[in-house]
Amino acid sequence: MSFCQFFGGEIYKDHFKPVYVCSKCNHPLFSSRSKFAHSSPWPAFTETIREDSVTKMMETLTAYKVLCGKCGNGLGHEFVNDGPEEGISRFIFSHSLKFVPR
């Protein structure tokens, strides 16, 4: 199951399961410990599980396109200094994540 539904809202926005992985290759991306509540309909995280979890490509001075660090699957964006606290970035994903219950 993909992490997001585009026409029915984000079904896992308030869903805090242990590990979120790439829907294409199952590469570990985010922990629920870095997920936070926010106003957008998509899941948001403050950090990746590992440094190599994602690859980032600059789109603007304040936004990066985020890809899976293993297979290159498009995941969403990182918005610099737009997280829950000052100086913290916000990773936000509209697709391509799934959770793995432990």
PyMOL commands that set and color helices and strands:
alter all, ss='L'
color gray80, all
select helices_A, chain A and resi 32-34
alter helices_A, ss='H'
color red, helices_A
select strands_A, chain A and resi 19-22+28-31+44-45+54-60+63-68+74-79+90-93+97-100
alter strands_A, ss='S'
color yellow, strands_A
deselect
rebuild
show_as cartoon
